[in-house]
Amino acid sequence: MKAQCLRPKTIVDYTRIPFVYEPGNVRVTIDENIRRDLRCADFLSPDCVTVPAGEPVILLEVKWDEYLPNLIKRAVQVKNRRTGAFSKYQICRIYG
């Protein structure tokens, strides 16, 4: 990073609630409270101030290795919710 003069553009902060289901090695995460920094260069600093990154969203993400058990597939089907890609980094960069 130093040799190429690279530095972070933004810090992405969020709250994650993880779940693991052993059959199929399924990982389900719920991410919320997505926040971005206010020109903070050291993400480990307790003085780093973050603010909400756009409208509040709650993300449900499902990852698996071998197969997705029907039990999980049925459990994560939520009516009136869209499915697709969402980048926490991108939403933080739009605002900063």
MMTF fields as JSON, N, C-alpha, C and O atoms, coordinates in Angstrom:
{
  "mmtfVersion": "1.0.0",
  "mmtfProducer": "UNKNOWN",
  "numBonds": 383,
  "numAtoms": 384,
  "numGroups": 96,
  "numChains": 1,
  "numModels": 1,
  "chainsPerModel": [1],
  "groupsPerChain": [96],
  "chainIdList": ["A"],
  "bondAtomList": [4, 2, 8, 6, 12, 10, 16, 14, 20, 18, 24, 22, 28, 26, 32, 30, 36, 34, 40, 38, 44, 42, 48, 46, 52, 50, 56, 54, 60, 58, 64, 62, 68, 66, 72, 70, 76, 74, 80, 78, 84, 82, 88, 86, 92, 90, 96, 94, 100, 98, 104, 102, 108, 106, 112, 110, 116, 114, 120, 118, 124, 122, 128, 126, 132, 130, 136, 134, 140, 138, 144, 142, 148, 146, 152, 150, 156, 154, 160, 158, 164, 162, 168, 166, 172, 170, 176, 174, 180, 178, 184, 182, 188, 186, 192, 190, 196, 194, 200, 198, 204, 202, 208, 206, 212, 210, 216, 214, 220, 218, 224, 222, 228, 226, 232, 230, 236, 234, 240, 238, 244, 242, 248, 246, 252, 250, 256, 254, 260, 258, 264, 262, 268, 266, 272, 270, 276, 274, 280, 278, 284, 282, 288, 286, 292, 290, 296, 294, 300, 298, 304, 302, 308, 306, 312, 310, 316, 314, 320, 318, 324, 322, 328, 326, 332, 330, 336, 334, 340, 338, 344, 342, 348, 346, 352, 350, 356, 354, 360, 358, 364, 362, 368, 366, 372, 370, 376, 374, 380, 378],
  "bondOrderList": [1, 1, 1, 1, 1, 1, 1, 1, 1, 1, 1, 1, 1, 1, 1, 1, 1, 1, 1, 1, 1, 1, 1, 1, 1, 1, 1, 1, 1, 1, 1, 1, 1, 1, 1, 1, 1, 1, 1, 1, 1, 1, 1, 1, 1, 1, 1, 1, 1, 1, 1, 1, 1, 1, 1, 1, 1, 1, 1, 1, 1, 1, 1, 1, 1, 1, 1, 1, 1, 1, 1, 1, 1, 1, 1, 1, 1, 1, 1, 1, 1, 1, 1, 1, 1, 1, 1, 1, 1, 1, 1, 1, 1, 1, 1],
  "groupList": [{"groupName": "MET", "atomNameList": ["N", "CA", "C", "O"], "elementList": ["N", "C", "C", "O"], "formalChargeList": [0, 0, 0, 0], "bondAtomList": [1, 0, 2, 1, 3, 2], "bondOrderList": [1, 1, 2], "singleLetterCode": "M", "chemCompType": "L-PEPTIDE LINKING"}, {"groupName": "LYS", "atomNameList": ["N", "CA", "C", "O"], "elementList": ["N", "C", "C", "O"], "formalChargeList": [0, 0, 0, 0], "bondAtomList": [1, 0, 2, 1, 3, 2], "bondOrderList": [1, 1, 2], "singleLetterCode": "K", "chemCompType": "L-PEPTIDE LINKING"}, {"groupName": "ALA", "atomNameList": ["N", "CA", "C", "O"], "elementList": ["N", "C", "C", "O"], "formalChargeList": [0, 0, 0, 0], "bondAtomList": [1, 0, 2, 1, 3, 2], "bondOrderList": [1, 1, 2], "singleLetterCode": "A", "chemCompType": "L-PEPTIDE LINKING"}, {"groupName": "GLN", "atomNameList": ["N", "CA", "C", "O"], "elementList": ["N", "C", "C", "O"], "formalChargeList": [0, 0, 0, 0], "bondAtomList": [1, 0, 2, 1, 3, 2], "bondOrderList": [1, 1, 2], "singleLetterCode": "Q", "chemCompType": "L-PEPTIDE LINKING"}, {"groupName": "CYS", "atomNameList": ["N", "CA", "C", "O"], "elementList": ["N", "C", "C", "O"], "formalChargeList": [0, 0, 0, 0], "bondAtomList": [1, 0, 2, 1, 3, 2], "bondOrderList": [1, 1, 2], "singleLetterCode": "C", "chemCompType": "L-PEPTIDE LINKING"}, {"groupName": "LEU", "atomNameList": ["N", "CA", "C", "O"], "elementList": ["N", "C", "C", "O"], "formalChargeList": [0, 0, 0, 0], "bondAtomList": [1, 0, 2, 1, 3, 2], "bondOrderList": [1, 1, 2], "singleLetterCode": "L", "chemCompType": "L-PEPTIDE LINKING"}, {"groupName": "ARG", "atomNameList": ["N", "CA", "C", "O"], "elementList": ["N", "C", "C", "O"], "formalChargeList": [0, 0, 0, 0], "bondAtomList": [1, 0, 2, 1, 3, 2], "bondOrderList": [1, 1, 2], "singleLetterCode": "R", "chemCompType": "L-PEPTIDE LINKING"}, {"groupName": "PRO", "atomNameList": ["N", "CA", "C", "O"], "elementList": ["N", "C", "C", "O"], "formalChargeList": [0, 0, 0, 0], "bondAtomList": [1, 0, 2, 1, 3, 2], "bondOrderList": [1, 1, 2], "singleLetterCode": "P", "chemCompType": "L-PEPTIDE LINKING"}, {"groupName": "THR", "atomNameList": ["N", "CA", "C", "O"], "elementList": ["N", "C", "C", "O"], "formalChargeList": [0, 0, 0, 0], "bondAtomList": [1, 0, 2, 1, 3, 2], "bondOrderList": [1, 1, 2], "singleLetterCode": "T", "chemCompType": "L-PEPTIDE LINKING"}, {"groupName": "ILE", "atomNameList": ["N", "CA", "C", "O"], "elementList": ["N", "C", "C", "O"], "formalChargeList": [0, 0, 0, 0], "bondAtomList": [1, 0, 2, 1, 3, 2], "bondOrderList": [1, 1, 2], "singleLetterCode": "I", "chemCompType": "L-PEPTIDE LINKING"}, {"groupName": "VAL", "atomNameList": ["N", "CA", "C", "O"], "elementList": ["N", "C", "C", "O"], "formalChargeList": [0, 0, 0, 0], "bondAtomList": [1, 0, 2, 1, 3, 2], "bondOrderList": [1, 1, 2], "singleLetterCode": "V", "chemCompType": "L-PEPTIDE LINKING"}, {"groupName": "ASP", "atomNameList": ["N", "CA", "C", "O"], "elementList": ["N", "C", "C", "O"], "formalChargeList": [0, 0, 0, 0], "bondAtomList": [1, 0, 2, 1, 3, 2], "bondOrderList": [1, 1, 2], "singleLetterCode": "D", "chemCompType": "L-PEPTIDE LINKING"}, {"groupName": "TYR", "atomNameList": ["N", "CA", "C", "O"], "elementList": ["N", "C", "C", "O"], "formalChargeList": [0, 0, 0, 0], "bondAtomList": [1, 0, 2, 1, 3, 2], "bondOrderList": [1, 1, 2], "singleLetterCode": "Y", "chemCompType": "L-PEPTIDE LINKING"}, {"groupName": "PHE", "atomNameList": ["N", "CA", "C", "O"], "elementList": ["N", "C", "C", "O"], "formalChargeList": [0, 0, 0, 0], "bondAtomList": [1, 0, 2, 1, 3, 2], "bondOrderList": [1, 1, 2], "singleLetterCode": "F", "chemCompType": "L-PEPTIDE LINKING"}, {"groupName": "GLU", "atomNameList": ["N", "CA", "C", "O"], "elementList": ["N", "C", "C", "O"], "formalChargeList": [0, 0, 0, 0], "bondAtomList": [1, 0, 2, 1, 3, 2], "bondOrderList": [1, 1, 2], "singleLetterCode": "E", "chemCompType": "L-PEPTIDE LINKING"}, {"groupName": "GLY", "atomNameList": ["N", "CA", "C", "O"], "elementList": ["N", "C", "C", "O"], "formalChargeList": [0, 0, 0, 0], "bondAtomList": [1, 0, 2, 1, 3, 2], "bondOrderList": [1, 1, 2], "singleLetterCode": "G", "chemCompType": "PEPTIDE LINKING"}, {"groupName": "ASN", "atomNameList": ["N", "CA", "C", "O"], "elementList": ["N", "C", "C", "O"], "formalChargeList": [0, 0, 0, 0], "bondAtomList": [1, 0, 2, 1, 3, 2], "bondOrderList": [1, 1, 2], "singleLetterCode": "N", "chemCompType": "L-PEPTIDE LINKING"}, {"groupName": "SER", "atomNameList": ["N", "CA", "C", "O"], "elementList": ["N", "C", "C", "O"], "formalChargeList": [0, 0, 0, 0], "bondAtomList": [1, 0, 2, 1, 3, 2], "bondOrderList": [1, 1, 2], "singleLetterCode": "S", "chemCompType": "L-PEPTIDE LINKING"}, {"groupName": "TRP", "atomNameList": ["N", "CA", "C", "O"], "elementList": ["N", "C", "C", "O"], "formalChargeList": [0, 0, 0, 0], "bondAtomList": [1, 0, 2, 1, 3, 2], "bondOrderList": [1, 1, 2], "singleLetterCode": "W", "chemCompType": "L-PEPTIDE LINKING"}],
  "groupTypeList": [0, 1, 2, 3, 4, 5, 6, 7, 1, 8, 9, 10, 11, 12, 8, 6, 9, 7, 13, 10, 12, 14, 7, 15, 16, 10, 6, 10, 8, 9, 11, 14, 16, 9, 6, 6, 11, 5, 6, 4, 2, 11, 13, 5, 17, 7, 11, 4, 10, 8, 10, 7, 2, 15, 14, 7, 10, 9, 5, 5, 14, 10, 1, 18, 11, 14, 12, 5, 7, 16, 5, 9, 1, 6, 2, 10, 3, 10, 1, 16, 6, 6, 8, 15, 2, 13, 17, 1, 12, 3, 9, 4, 6, 9, 12, 15],
  "groupIdList": [1, 2, 3, 4, 5, 6, 7, 8, 9, 10, 11, 12, 13, 14, 15, 16, 17, 18, 19, 20, 21, 22, 23, 24, 25, 26, 27, 28, 29, 30, 31, 32, 33, 34, 35, 36, 37, 38, 39, 40, 41, 42, 43, 44, 45, 46, 47, 48, 49, 50, 51, 52, 53, 54, 55, 56, 57, 58, 59, 60, 61, 62, 63, 64, 65, 66, 67, 68, 69, 70, 71, 72, 73, 74, 75, 76, 77, 78, 79, 80, 81, 82, 83, 84, 85, 86, 87, 88, 89, 90, 91, 92, 93, 94, 95, 96],
  "secStructList": [7, 6, 6, 6, 6, 7, 7, 7, 1, 7, 7, 3, 3, 3, 3, 3, 3, 3, 3, 3, 3, 6, 6, 6, 6, 3, 3, 3, 3, 3, 3, 3, 3, 3, 3, 3, 3, 1, 1, 7, 1, 7, 6, 6, 7, 6, 6, 7, 7, 3, 3, 3, 7, 1, 1, 7, 7, 7, 3, 3, 3, 3, 3, 7, 1, 1, 7, 7, 7, 2, 2, 2, 2, 2, 2, 6, 7, 7, 6, 6, 7, 7, 7, 1, 7, 7, 7, 2, 2, 2, 2, 2, 2, 2, 6, 7],
  "xCoordList": [0.814, 0.0, 0.862, 0.567, 1.92, 2.768, 3.53, 3.658, 4.041, 4.835, 4.007, 4.53, 2.718, 1.852, 1.014, 0.127, 1.298, 0.575, -0.935, -1.725, -1.325, -2.746, -3.234, -2.5, -4.468, -5.074, -6.568, -7.142, -7.195, -8.63, -9.438, -9.095, -10.498, -11.403, -12.519, -12.959, -12.969, -14.029, -14.002, -13.499, -14.53, -14.684, -16.15, -17.022, -16.42, -17.777, -17.972, -17.22, -18.967, -19.25, -20.696, -21.57, -20.955, -22.316, -22.43, -21.424, -23.648, -23.933, -24.313, -25.161, -23.677, -23.945, -24.405, -23.809, -25.488, -25.956, -25.761, -26.445, -24.835, -24.548, -25.245, -25.477, -25.562, -26.112, -25.404, -25.064, -25.182, -24.556, -25.431, -25.896, -25.654, -26.391, -25.454, -25.127, -25.024, -23.972, -24.277, -23.417, -25.474, -25.72, -25.611, -26.351, -24.714, -24.497, -23.561, -23.245, -23.106, -22.264, -22.893, -22.293, -24.101, -24.878, -24.569, -24.577, -24.294, -24.082, -25.132, -25.234, -25.905, -26.937, -26.533, -26.247, -26.51, -26.172, -27.242, -27.828, -27.472, -28.355, -27.479, -26.912, -27.375, -26.573, -27.51, -28.448, -27.244, -28.063, -27.208, -26.035, -27.798, -27.106, -25.815, -24.744, -25.923, -24.764, -24.359, -25.17, -23.08, -22.568, -21.269, -20.569, -20.949, -19.705, -18.956, -19.528, -17.668, -16.846, -16.998, -17.508, -16.545, -16.461, -14.985, -14.455, -14.339, -12.916, -11.98, -11.027, -12.254, -11.413, -10.465, -10.904, -9.184, -8.194, -7.866, -7.352, -8.15, -7.796, -9.066, -9.676, -9.46, -10.721, -10.667, -11.714, -9.493, -9.377, -9.44, -9.483, -9.444, -9.463, -10.837, -11.85, -10.886, -12.184, -12.775, -13.956, -11.964, -12.437, -13.024, -13.484, -13.014, -13.539, -15.065, -15.756, -15.568, -17.002, -17.621, -17.098, -18.74, -19.457, -20.878, -21.434, -21.456, -22.825, -23.577, -22.952, -24.904, -25.676, -25.368, -25.185, -25.314, -25.033, -26.344, -26.726, -27.015, -28.258, -29.436, -29.415, -30.457, -31.664, -31.357, -30.565, -31.965, -31.722, -32.186, -33.282, -31.334, -31.684, -31.278, -30.38, -31.954, -31.576, -31.33, -32.203, -30.116, -29.731, -29.731, -29.179, -30.345, -30.315, -29.498, -29.869, -28.382, -27.489, -27.363, -27.204, -27.436, -27.329, -26.203, -26.192, -25.257, -24.147, -24.075, -24.345, -23.711, -23.564, -22.484, -22.144, -21.947, -20.879, -21.388, -21.222, -21.995, -22.36, -23.747, -23.902, -24.733, -26.108, -26.9, -26.501, -28.011, -28.885, -30.064, -30.934, -30.107, -31.214, -32.566, -32.673, -33.59, -34.937, -35.426, -36.145, -35.045, -35.43, -34.99, -35.77, -33.755, -33.23, -33.86, -34.236, -33.976, -34.561, -35.959, -36.297, -36.762, -38.12, -38.082, -38.893, -37.156, -37.1, -36.723, -37.158, -35.924, -35.457, -36.312, -36.014, -37.354, -38.265, -39.157, -39.998, -38.975, -39.744, -40.562, -40.014, -41.883, -42.765, -42.529, -42.148, -42.758, -42.654, -41.257, -41.112, -40.241, -38.857, -38.131, -38.384, -37.231, -36.51, -35.245, -34.656, -34.849, -33.603, -32.64, -33.06, -31.361, -30.376, -29.093, -28.887, -28.245, -26.944, -27.056, -27.834, -26.263, -26.21, -24.8, -24.285, -24.184, -22.824, -22.815, -23.151, -22.431, -22.326, -21.246, -21.402, -20.165, -19.085, -19.619, -19.369, -20.341, -20.857, -21.788, -21.693, -22.669, -23.605, -22.846, -23.253, -21.767, -20.958, -20.156, -19.954, -19.703, -18.947, -19.83, -19.354, -21.088, -22.001, -22.076, -22.149, -22.059, -22.234, -20.917, -20.927, -19.783, -18.554, -17.338, -16.251],
  "yCoordList": [-1.184, 0.0, 1.255, 2.213, 1.251, 2.435, 2.658, 3.795, 1.582, 1.708, 2.281, 3.013, 1.948, 2.433, 3.632, 4.071, 4.159, 5.317, 5.076, 5.97, 3.866, 3.537, 3.938, 3.852, 4.372, 4.694, 4.427, 4.448, 4.179, 3.894, 5.083, 6.234, 4.806, 5.856, 6.109, 7.243, 5.042, 5.177, 3.983, 2.916, 4.163, 3.073, 2.694, 3.556, 1.404, 0.88, 0.19, -0.717, 0.619, 0.061, -0.421, 0.245, -1.564, -2.07, -3.092, -3.592, -3.395, -4.404, -5.691, -5.685, -6.808, -8.096, -9.107, -9.246, -9.812, -10.931, -12.193, -12.37, -13.073, -14.263, -15.527, -15.674, -16.417, -17.734, -18.761, -18.472, -19.958, -21.036, -22.271, -22.614, -22.942, -24.203, -25.22, -25.12, -26.191, -27.12, -27.874, -27.919, -28.472, -29.179, -28.215, -27.233, -28.484, -27.615, -26.469, -25.679, -26.358, -25.252, -23.912, -23.113, -23.693, -22.489, -21.398, -21.642, -20.19, -19.014, -17.979, -17.539, -17.6, -16.579, -15.386, -15.535, -14.206, -13.001, -11.941, -11.821, -11.186, -10.028, -8.812, -8.695, -7.916, -6.702, -5.505, -5.393, -4.612, -3.403, -2.274, -2.468, -1.112, 0.067, 0.335, 0.483, 0.394, 0.642, 2.105, 3.016, 2.302, 3.641, 3.866, 2.912, 5.118, 5.485, 6.478, 7.108, 6.607, 7.511, 8.963, 9.263, 9.836, 11.263, 11.636, 12.281, 11.222, 11.533, 10.997, 11.669, 9.805, 9.164, 8.208, 7.397, 8.294, 7.451, 6.187, 5.224, 6.175, 5.046, 4.392, 4.883, 3.28, 2.661, 2.028, 1.696, 1.855, 1.316, 2.394, 2.085, 3.623, 4.735, 4.862, 4.848, 4.986, 5.191, 6.566, 6.805, 7.469, 8.805, 8.859, 9.914, 7.745, 7.699, 7.842, 7.02, 8.88, 9.171, 8.616, 8.824, 7.906, 7.394, 7.935, 8.269, 8.016, 8.502, 7.52, 6.773, 7.507, 6.6, 6.825, 7.959, 5.741, 5.796, 5.646, 4.536, 6.73, 6.697, 6.213, 6.25, 5.76, 5.27, 3.965, 3.159, 3.743, 2.5, 1.279, 1.262, 0.267, -1.006, -2.133, -1.983, -3.253, -4.47, -5.516, -5.806, -6.083, -7.044, -8.455, -8.696, -9.365, -10.777, -11.466, -11.458, -12.064, -12.707, -14.183, -14.548, -15.023, -16.462, -16.977, -16.741, -17.685, -18.294, -19.765, -20.137, -20.589, -22.007, -22.607, -22.057, -23.747, -24.409, -25.585, -25.619, -26.534, -27.783, -27.726, -27.985, -27.396, -27.304, -26.429, -26.235, -25.907, -25.093, -25.959, -26.265, -26.356, -27.202, -26.509, -25.291, -27.295, -26.741, -25.994, -25.002, -26.457, -25.794, -24.335, -23.448, -24.085, -22.716, -21.955, -20.792, -22.612, -21.955, -21.42, -20.298, -22.223, -21.78, -20.69, -19.765, -20.797, -19.838, -18.432, -17.456, -18.316, -16.983, -16.349, -15.241, -17.018, -16.429, -15.421, -15.798, -14.161, -13.097, -12.398, -11.874, -12.392, -11.761, -10.258, -9.638, -9.69, -8.246, -7.695, -6.534, -8.51, -8.062, -8.39, -9.423, -7.511, -7.747, -8.543, -8.462, -9.308, -10.05, -9.456, -8.923, -9.547, -9.021, -8.657, -8.962, -8.001, -7.606, -6.262, -5.393, -6.113, -4.858, -4.722, -5.652, -3.604, -3.375, -2.341, -1.178, -2.762, -1.817, -0.779, 0.395, -1.201, -0.271, 0.783, 1.976, 0.344, 1.276, 2.317, 3.502, 1.889, 2.841, 3.846, 5.004, 3.417, 4.348, 5.305, 6.459, 4.857, 5.716, 6.748, 7.839, 6.444, 7.405, 8.675, 9.784, 8.505, 9.638, 10.203, 11.103, 9.696, 10.236, 10.04, 10.465],
  "zCoordList": [0.0, 0.0, 0.0, -0.714, 0.793, 0.876, -0.419, -0.872, -1.025, -2.247, -3.396, -4.237, -3.431, -4.504, -4.075, -4.807, -2.884, -2.346, -2.288, -2.59, -1.901, -1.77, -0.388, 0.597, -0.331, 0.953, 0.863, -0.226, 1.995, 1.976, 1.47, 1.739, 0.746, 0.282, 1.284, 1.467, 1.928, 2.919, 3.849, 3.496, 5.003, 5.962, 5.98, 6.092, 5.87, 5.901, 7.247, 7.604, 7.975, 9.295, 9.293, 8.738, 9.905, 9.975, 11.093, 11.598, 11.471, 12.484, 11.767, 10.875, 12.164, 11.517, 12.56, 13.628, 12.216, 13.025, 12.182, 11.174, 12.583, 11.777, 12.311, 13.511, 11.386, 11.713, 10.834, 9.687, 11.373, 10.604, 10.722, 11.809, 9.588, 9.533, 8.906, 7.724, 9.686, 9.262, 7.963, 7.083, 7.809, 6.541, 5.358, 5.289, 4.449, 3.292, 3.601, 2.712, 4.845, 5.288, 4.892, 4.173, 5.375, 5.045, 6.062, 7.268, 5.565, 6.399, 6.049, 4.904, 7.041, 6.859, 7.711, 8.899, 7.107, 7.852, 7.639, 6.563, 8.69, 8.618, 8.912, 9.998, 7.943, 8.094, 8.157, 7.367, 9.106, 9.252, 9.808, 10.128, 9.918, 10.447, 9.659, 10.247, 8.346, 7.484, 7.623, 7.455, 7.935, 8.206, 7.451, 7.109, 7.193, 6.519, 7.389, 8.278, 7.116, 7.913, 7.478, 6.399, 8.338, 8.018, 7.959, 8.864, 6.885, 6.64, 7.723, 8.12, 8.188, 9.197, 8.48, 7.664, 8.773, 8.096, 8.887, 8.318, 10.174, 11.025, 11.553, 12.503, 10.934, 11.318, 12.71, 13.264, 13.28, 14.631, 15.705, 16.896, 15.299, 16.25, 16.901, 16.203, 18.227, 18.881, 18.562, 18.814, 18.011, 17.643, 16.238, 15.803, 15.528, 14.156, 14.204, 14.806, 13.573, 13.577, 12.303, 11.209, 12.45, 11.28, 11.28, 12.326, 10.077, 9.906, 9.017, 8.263, 9.089, 8.236, 6.759, 6.315, 6.016, 4.573, 3.812, 3.442, 3.585, 2.826, 3.664, 4.894, 2.956, 3.618, 4.355, 3.866, 5.516, 6.257, 5.468, 4.908, 5.437, 4.806, 5.746, 6.575, 5.597, 6.298, 5.225, 4.407, 5.241, 4.218, 4.797, 5.871, 4.089, 4.434, 3.356, 2.183, 3.761, 2.799, 3.148, 4.313, 2.125, 2.314, 1.423, 0.215, 2.039, 1.293, 1.674, 2.816, 0.715, 1.011, 0.127, -0.92, 0.563, -0.181, -0.991, -2.21, -0.336, -0.992, -1.622, -2.815, -0.839, -1.331, -0.374, 0.774, -0.844, -0.005, 0.432, -0.383, 1.697, 2.169, 1.995, 2.141, 1.685, 1.493, 2.729, 2.608, 3.904, 5.147, 5.139, 5.486, 4.748, 4.695, 3.539, 3.684, 2.391, 1.212, 1.519, 1.14, 2.203, 2.558, 3.639, 3.613, 4.573, 5.688, 5.245, 5.855, 4.195, 3.782, 2.693, 2.249, 2.261, 1.286, 2.001, 2.816, 1.701, 2.341, 1.27, 0.3, 1.452, 0.467, 0.411, 1.404, -0.751, -0.978, -0.709, -0.325, -0.906, -0.76, -2.05, -2.669, -2.45, -3.695, -3.416, -2.338, -4.413, -4.332, -5.345, -6.372, -5.057, -5.995, -5.29, -4.115, -6.034, -5.496, -4.784, -5.178, -3.73, -2.991, -2.447, -1.827, -2.663, -2.198, -1.089, -1.312, 0.101, 1.211, 0.907, 1.241, 0.282, -0.089, -1.067, -0.896, -2.071, -3.064, -2.444, -2.763, -1.577, -0.982, -0.104, 0.0, 0.515, 1.313, 0.433, 0.812, -0.715, -1.625, -2.305, -2.622, -2.539, -3.172, -2.321, -2.852, -1.021, -0.107, 0.41, 1.25, -0.071, 0.483, -0.342, 0.051]
}
